[in-house]
């Protein structure tokens, strides 16, 4: 799937707003606000359930990485997510070194 198509499909899910569970939340992290080198996907099956988390890293901006964006679409579809949320912007990732 090409990058533009994947990004549009993700945006379409996000723009629907809250529609119940299962819910997926996408959060981008990076060393600065211009480049997100990591995306964290949180999955919540039902209200009050603990979140399951999966991380994907990229050497470039993950928001512009066709492979990562395509995988996000697959996760959303396979989870049959009724709600997809995105944390706005890029949170700063602190190195643990």
Contact map, one row per residue, 1 for C-alpha under 8 A:
1110110000000000000000000000000000000000000000000000000000000000010001000000000000000000000000000
1111110000000000000000000000000000000000000000000000000000000000010001000000000000000000000000000
1111111000000000000000000000000000000000000000000000000000000001110011000000000000000000000000000
0111111100000000000000000000000000000000000000000000000000000000000000000000000000000000000000000
1111111110000000000000000000000000000000000000000000000000000000000000000000000000000000000000000
1111111111000000000000000000000000000000000000000000000000000000010011001000000000000000000000000
0011111111100000000000000000000000000000000000000000000000000000000010000000000000000000000000000
0001111111110000000000000000000000000000000000000000000000000000000000000000000000000000000000000
0000111111111000000000000000000000000000000000000000000000000000000000001000000000000000000000000
0000011111111100000000000000000000000000000000000000000000000000000000011000000000000000000000000
0000001111111110000000000000000000000000000000000000000000000000000000000000000000000000000000000
0000000111111111000000000000000000000000000000000000000000000000000000000000000000000000000000000
0000000011111111100000000000000000000000000000000000000000000000000000000000000000110000000000000
0000000001111111100000000000000000000000000000000000000000000000000000000000000000111100000000000
0000000000111111100000000000000000000000000000000000000000000000000000000000000000000000000000000
0000000000011111111000000000000000000000000000000000000000000000000000000000000000100000000000000
0000000000001111111000000000000000000000000000000000000000000000000000000000000000111000000000000
0000000000000001111100000000000000000000000000000000000000000000000000000000000001111000000000000
0000000000000001111110000000000000000000000000000000000000000000000000000000000001100000000000000
0000000000000000011111100000000000000000000000000000000000000000000000000000000001100000000000000
0000000000000000001111100000000000000000000111100000000000000000000000000000000011100000000000000
0000000000000000000111110000000000000000001111000000000000000000000000000000001111100000000000000
0000000000000000000111111000000000000000001111000000000000000000000000000000000011111000000000000
0000000000000000000001111100000000000000111100000000000000000000000000000001000010111000000000000
0000000000000000000000111110000000000000111000000000000000000000000000000000000000011110000000000
0000000000000000000000011111000000000011110000000000000000000000000000000000000000011110000000000
0000000000000000000000001111100000000011100000000000000000000000000000000000000000000111011000000
0000000000000000000000000111110000011111000000000000000000000100000000000000000000000010111000000
0000000000000000000000000011111000011111000000000000000000000000000000000000000000000000011110000
0000000000000000000000000001111111111100000000000000000000000000000000000000000000000000011110000
0000000000000000000000000000111110111000000000000000000000000000000000000000000000000000000111000
0000000000000000000000000000011111110000000000000000000000000000000000000000000000000000011110000
0000000000000000000000000000011111110000000000000000000000000000000000000000000000000000111100000
0000000000000000000000000000010111110000000000000000000000000000000000000000000000000000010000000
0000000000000000000000000000011111111000000000000000000000011100000000000000000000000000010000000
0000000000000000000000000001111111111110000000000000000000011110000000000000000000000000010000000
0000000000000000000000000001111000111110000000000000000011111100000000000000000000000000000000000
0000000000000000000000000001110000011111000000000000001111001100000000000000000000000000000000000
0000000000000000000000000111100000011111100000000000001110000100000000000000000000000000000000000
0000000000000000000000000111100000000111110000000000111100000000000000000000000000000000000000000
0000000000000000000000011110000000000011111000000000111000000000000000000000000000000000000000000
0000000000000000000000011100000000000001111100000011110000000000000000000000000000000000000000000
0000000000000000000001111000000000000000111110000011100000000000000000000000000000000000000000000
0000000000000000000011110000000000000000011111101111000000000000000000000000000000000000000000000
0000000000000000000011100000000000000000001111101010000000000000000000000000000000000000000000000
0000000000000000000011100000000000000000000111111000000000000000000000000000000000000000000000000
0000000000000000000010000000000000000000000111111000000000000000000000000000000000000000000000000
0000000000000000000000000000000000000000000001111100000000000000000000000000000000000000000000000
0000000000000000000000000000000000000000000111111110000000000000000000000000000000000000000000000
0000000000000000000000000000000000000000000100011111000000000000000000000000000000000000000000000
0000000000000000000000000000000000000000011110001111100000000000000000000000000000000000000000000
0000000000000000000000000000000000000000011100000111110000000000000000000000000000000000000000000
0000000000000000000000000000000000000001111000000011111000000000000000000000000000000000000000000
0000000000000000000000000000000000000001110000000001111100000000000000000000000000000000000000000
0000000000000000000000000000000000000111100000000000111110000000000000000000000000000000000000000
0000000000000000000000000000000000000111000000000000011111000000000100000000000000000000000000000
0000000000000000000000000000000000001110000000000000001111100100000000000000000000000000000000000
0000000000000000000000000000000000001100000000000000000111111100100000000000000000000000000000000
0000000000000000000000000000000000001000000000000000000011111100000000000000000000000000000000000
0000000000000000000000000000000000111000000000000000000001111101100000000000000000000000000000000
0000000000000000000000000000000000111100000000000000000001111111100000000000000000000000000000000
0000000000000000000000000001000000111110000000000000000011111111100110000000000000000000000000000
0000000000000000000000000000000000010000000000000000000000001111100110000000000000000000000000000
0010000000000000000000000000000000000000000000000000000000011111110010000000000000000000000000000
0010000000000000000000000000000000000000000000000000000001011111111110000000000000000000000000000
1110010000000000000000000000000000000000000000000000000000000001111111000000000000000000000000000
0000000000000000000000000000000000000000000000000000000000000000111111100000000000000000000000000
0000000000000000000000000000000000000000000000000000000100000110111111110000000000000000000000000
0010011000000000000000000000000000000000000000000000000000000111111111111000000000000000000000000
1110010000000000000000000000000000000000000000000000000000000000011111111100000000000000000000000
0000000000000000000000000000000000000000000000000000000000000000001111111110000000000000000000000
0000000001000000000000000000000000000000000000000000000000000000000111111111000000000000000000000
0000010011000000000000000000000000000000000000000000000000000000000011111111100000000000000000000
0000000000000000000000000000000000000000000000000000000000000000000001111111110000000000000000000
0000000000000000000000000000000000000000000000000000000000000000000000111111111000000000000000000
0000000000000000000000010000000000000000000000000000000000000000000000011111111110010000000000000
0000000000000000000000000000000000000000000000000000000000000000000000001111111110000000000000000
0000000000000000000000000000000000000000000000000000000000000000000000000111111110000000000000000
0000000000000000000001000000000000000000000000000000000000000000000000000011111110000000000000000
0000000000000000000001000000000000000000000000000000000000000000000000000001111111000000000000000
0000000000000000000011110000000000000000000000000000000000000000000000000001111111110000000000000
0000000000000000011111100000000000000000000000000000000000000000000000000000000111110000000000000
0000000000001101111111110000000000000000000000000000000000000000000000000000000011111000000000000
0000000000001100110000111100000000000000000000000000000000000000000000000001000011111100000000000
0000000000000100110000111100000000000000000000000000000000000000000000000000000000111110000000000
0000000000000100000000001110000000000000000000000000000000000000000000000000000000011111000000000
0000000000000000000000001111000000000000000000000000000000000000000000000000000000001111100000000
0000000000000000000000000010000000000000000000000000000000000000000000000000000000000111110000000
0000000000000000000000000001000010000000000000000000000000000000000000000000000000000011111000000
0000000000000000000000000011110111110000000000000000000000000000000000000000000000000001111100000
0000000000000000000000000011110110000000000000000000000000000000000000000000000000000000111110000
0000000000000000000000000000111110000000000000000000000000000000000000000000000000000000011111000
0000000000000000000000000000111100000000000000000000000000000000000000000000000000000000001111100
0000000000000000000000000000001000000000000000000000000000000000000000000000000000000000000111110
0000000000000000000000000000000000000000000000000000000000000000000000000000000000000000000011111
0000000000000000000000000000000000000000000000000000000000000000000000000000000000000000000001111
0000000000000000000000000000000000000000000000000000000000000000000000000000000000000000000000111
